[in-house]
Amino acid sequence: MLQATISVIFCYTLLCLSNFVELPLWSFDPTTGALTSYDYRLLYIVCFILSTSFRNNYALIAVGLYLISGLAGLPIFAFGGGVNYVFEPSFGYLLGLIPLSLLAFYAKIHIPEIGVRTFRDRSVLPLMGLVIAHGLGLIYLLVTQRLDLSNFASMSLYQIFYDIFLAHLVIIAL
């Protein structure tokens, strides 16, 4: 029980910190046709790594705590926290952490059981989790009527490219 609690606290802490760590990467701006600097947030890839690192899905519990504590008012989300954060365009992407964690953990547990050996087969479920997570974010943008080219490019297009690239590196390492 103590080990599980420590593992959940560890996952929660890493999730909170990863939302504030930004890697300066490059992206293509379709409006100007030029390369621009893009700040890549590590939240999805950290959730992905945590979901595939433990025997139990402590990352899913930590994601739940992360969402609840952020909505309760702790400023752990990218732009603060509180109940009003559900009106932020990025909230749908936070909800996407739930299927991401579930699918990545499910793949980690069940794919070795069925004897999958190829990289393609090992990578399908976790990458589906990333696509579904980004899809939830896009649906949320659409529902809140904030879906435009700049939001799509900055919140999903560049992010999913780097998420999938880094997730492939994690899958290779497993």
Protein Blocks (a to p, Z undefined) as FASTA:
>chain_A
ZZmmmmmmmmmmmmmmmmmpccddddddfknopacdddddfklmmmmmmmmmpmbdfklm
mmmmmmmmmmnopafbfnbgajklmmpmklmmmmmmmmmmmmmmmmmmmmmmnopabfkl
mmmmmmmmmmmmmmmmmmmmmmnopacfklmmmmmmmmmmmmmmmmmmmmmmZZ
